Amino acid sequence: MPSSSATTAIIGAGIAGLACARTLHDAGCPVTLFDKGRGPGGRMSSRHLPDAVVDLGAQFFSVRDHAFHQQVNDWQNAGCVAPWPQTLWQAEDAGWQPHRDALERFIGTPRMSSVARHLAQGLNLATDTRIERLEREAKCWWLIDTQGERHGPFGRVVISAPSPQAQALVAPHDSALAEACEAVIQRPCWTAWARFETPLPSLPGVDDDWQAVRLPPGPLRFVSRNDHKPGRGSQGESLSLLAHLEWSEANLEAKPDAIAELLLAAFRAALPSGTHLPKPSALGAHRWRYAQPDVFAQGEAVNRDYRLSPEGLALCGDGWRGPRVEDAWLSGRHLGEALRDADQRHHP
């Protein structure tokens, strides 16, 4: 493919930003990613405990779109995803019941962040770099980080960060994009983790190899067993406990230690009567201030899952399409294709 002179900066190395970058890079278009974290992944990140890995954000992802299905097949062939969960349960007043449907679900292996690291291979990625503002000079963009360092010049800037963070960057330059960001509500979510030195007890009427459980309205909405995920069978027993969005919003400013205790207590309360949970050897919580879009931005059919301005500012991410990992990937992929096609028209 021909190389383009339109260099692209992408702020945010989550799935949307990585999908956009991968599409441009594979077409020979120069691209540089910037992320405030220590590595790529965004809300598909994992935490390393001394003897376990726990997923903090997305616990699995589903597949509905044909193009995403092809991408997931490629990831399976590369060994970075596997089907999971295969034993999913639903906690109800009458007890735990198996949850069965025809939906395909997958997880990164040996950890959720493996998908992002696979996408990032060969890309120019600057980590531990928080971009604070943008500057426009001579029809080019410069990115200024929190240390005052300038990065650029770039022909265009893609922002895949959550809409409130994107709004702060684009507001001085494009009121229409800023207004679009304001229309997207990103809701918070607390995730706790618990590590145990002994296996969980058997639950009456429940298979011993249960992998995950959905819970009714309350503090908790989903619990997964990290040691029952592909590639982690040798690590000790550990849980990821995801809170309901409404509960997270109500407890947004609580201390992480208190959140972890509350979510673990909610899990104890959801266990079948007479079940005694061992005391955890490690317990903690992580707050996602912008975890999931609640109100999706609406736009023209050809531009429904990203935004692109004539001055070279662009927005992508789950807030422009939907809350799933698949939505984030499609948003970034579609924006990358639009930018790639524009390059090829201007530089045939």
N, C-alpha and C positions, 0 to 999 in steps of 0.2 A: 504494500500500500504506500502511497506517496506520503512523505513527511510534510507537516504543516508548520508554518511560521507562527501560528496562533497558539502560544503557550498558555496552559491552563493551570491555575492553582485551585486545589480542592481543600476546603476547610472541613475537617471531620473525616476520620477513617473508620466509620461504621460501615454497615453493609451497603447503604445507598452510595456513600462517597467512594467506596471501593469498587462497586459495580460500575459507576461512572468512569472512574480512573481506568479500570481494566478495559472497558470498551474503547476508550481513547488510546490507551497505550498499545493495544493490539492492532489498532489501525495506523500506528506510526505517528500519533499526535503527542507532542511533548506534554507531560503532566507531572505536577508535584503535589503530594498530599501533605497536609499539616494536621497534627492531632495533639491535643493537650495531654493525652495519656501516655503511658510507657510503651504501648503497643497498639496495634489495630484491633478493632472489634466493637467498640462502643457498647451498646446494651447486649451484646453477645459475649461479654467478658466473663472470665473465671477468676476465682481467688485460690491461691496456693496456700494451704495450711501445711504444717510440718509433715503430715503423712496422708494428705488427702487433697483433692481438687474439688471445689464446689462451684457450681454455676450460679452467678449472681443475677443475671438478667433473663433472657429467653431460655426456657428449659427444653424446648423443642420447636420445630417449625413444620408447618403443613404445606402441602403442594396442591394447587388447583390450576394454575396457569400453565399452558403448554410449554412456553419458552422457559419458565422456571423449572419445569419438570426435566427438560433437557439439561439445564445447568446442574440440577441435583444429580442426575445420572453421571455427569462428568465428575462431580465431587465424589460420588461413590466409587467410580473407577480409580480416582486418585487416592482413595482410602481415608478421606477426611470427613465423611459422614456415613451414618448407618441408620437403619430403621430403629425407632424408639419413640415412645414406650410401646411395648407389645403386651403388657399387662397393666392396663389403666383401670382405676377403680373410682367409684363415686360414693362419698360418705353421705348417708341419708339417715333420717330419724329411725328408720326400720333396720339400720345396719349398713355395712359396706356392701355395695353391689358392683359386679363387673360392668365396665363401660365399654361397649363395642359399637363401632361404626365403620364405614368404608373409607374414612379419611386417611390418606397417607401422612405419616409423621416421621420426622428425621431429627437427628441430633449430630452435632460435631463430635468427632472422635480423634484422639482420646479426650478432648475437652471441647466445649462449645466454641471457644475462640479459635479452634483449628480451622474453621471455615474462613474466618477473616485473614488468618495468616496465610492460608493457601491463596486467597485472592490477592494478597499484597506482594506475592513473590515477584521480584523483578521490578517493582514500582519504586519510584523515588519518594520516600516517606520520611518526613521530619517529625519525630515524636517528641514528647515533653515540650511542645511549642504551642502555647496558647496565643492565638491571634486576637489582638485587642481592638484594632481598627483598620480600616482601609483608606488609602489615599489614591487620588486620581491625578496623574500627571501626564501630559502630552499623549492622551488617549491610551495610556497604559495604567495598570493597577499595581500598587505596592501594598504589601501586607506588613503591618507593624505588630510585633509580638510584645508581651508584657515586659520584656527586658529592654525594649526600645530598639531592637534589631529590625532592620528593613529587609524584606524578602521581595525579590522581583527583578525587573518588571515582568508582568504577565499581561497577556492580551485579554484574558477574562478570568473571572473568579466564580467558582461554584461553592455554595455553602450548603452542606448537608447536615449541619448542626440543628438541634431542635429550634422551633420557630421563635421562641423568645430570644435565644442567643443570636439567631440569624437576623432578627429585627434590629438588634442593637448595631449590627455591622452595616446593614443596608440603609438604615434610616437617614444618615447624613447625605446619601447619594441618590436614593430612589424612593419617593413617597409611595408609589404604587406597590412596590414590593414590600415596603414596611407595613402598609395596610393589609396586604394579603397575609403577612405573618401574624398580624394581630387577630385575624379571624380564626386562626388555628389554635385550639386549646390543647395544651400538653399536660396530662395529669400525672401526678407523682405516684411512686410505688416503693414501699419498703420490702426488702428481701432479707431474711435472716438465714443463718446457717447454724447447724449443730453437729458436732463431732462426738461420737461415742466410742468407748474402748471395747464395748461388747456389742454383739449383734442385737437388733431389735427383737423383742419377744414375738412369738407366734400370735397371730390374731385369730380369734374364733371365726370360722367361716370364710377366712381370707387366705389365698395362696401365700405361702411363705416367700415366694419370689416376687411379690407385688413391687412394681417399679414407681408408680405415681398414683396420687389420689386427688380428685377434685372435691372441694368442700362447699357446703351451702353458704349463703350470705352470713357475714361475720368478719372477724379480723382476717382469717385465712381464706385464700381461694384455691391454692395449689401447693402440694408438697411432693417433692421428688427425692428418691434415694440415689445419691451420686455414685455410690459404690455398685449400684445395679445398672449403670450406664455403660455402653460399649467402650472397652479399653480401660476400664477402671476396676475390674474385678479384684485386683490385688490390694486396693486401698481399703481402709477401715470404714465402718459404717458412718455415714454422714447424710444429713438432710439439707435440702434447700426449701425454705418456707416463704412463699410469696403471699403478700397481703392483698386484700381487696383494695381497689383504687379509692373508694369512698373512705375506708378506714385509714388508709395512708394519708389522704388529704386532711382528715381530722386530726391526725397525729404527726403532722409534717415536721414540727419543730421539736419533737420528743428526742431524748437521748438514745443513741443506738443500743446501749446495753438494756435499757428499759424496753425498747421495742423487741429485742431478741427474746427477752423473758416472756413478754406478752404473747408473741407468736408461738413460742414453744408451749406455753400453757394452753393456747387455743388448740394446738395439735393434740395435746394430752386429752383435752375434753372431747375431741372428735374420735378418740380410739374406742373400740368396743368396751363395754362395761367389764371391769375387772382386770384390764390390761395395765401393767405398770411399766412405764418408760424409764430406762436407766438414766442416771444423772450424766449430762454431757461433760466431756473433758474440755471442750472448746465451744464457745457460743458468741455470736456477733451478728451485726446487721449492717446493711448498706442501703442508703437512701438514693433512689433515682428521682431527682426533682422533676425531670421531664421524661417520664417513662413511656407514655402511650397517648396518641392523639385521641381527643374525644369529639371534636368537631372538625370535619375534613374540609379543606379548602375546595371550592368548586370553580371550575373554569371551562374553557372550550374543550371540545372532545379531543382535539389534537394536542392539547397542552394541559390535560387534566391532572397529571401526576408530577408536574414540575413547573417552574416558572423561569422565564428567560427574558432579559431586557435587551434592548438594542445596544446599550453601552457595555455589554459583556458581563453583567451580573446574573447569576442563575441560582435557583433554589431547588433542592430535591430532598427526598426523605419520606418517612412513613406518614408524616403529617399532610402530605399532598396527595396521598392515595388511600391509605388504610393502616391498621395497627399491626399487621403481620410482618414477619421477616420477608416473606414473599413480596409484600407491597413495597418495602424499602428497596429491595433489590430491583424490582421493576421500575420504580421511580428513577433510580440512578442509571439503570441500563437505558431507559428511554431518553433521558437527558443526554447521556453519552452518545447515543446514536444520532440525536439531533445535532449536537456539536460536531460530531464526526462528518455528518453529511454536509453541514455548512462549510467545513474546511475543504471538503472535496470539491464543492462547487466553486470556491474561491481559489483553490490551488489544484486544478486538475492535473 
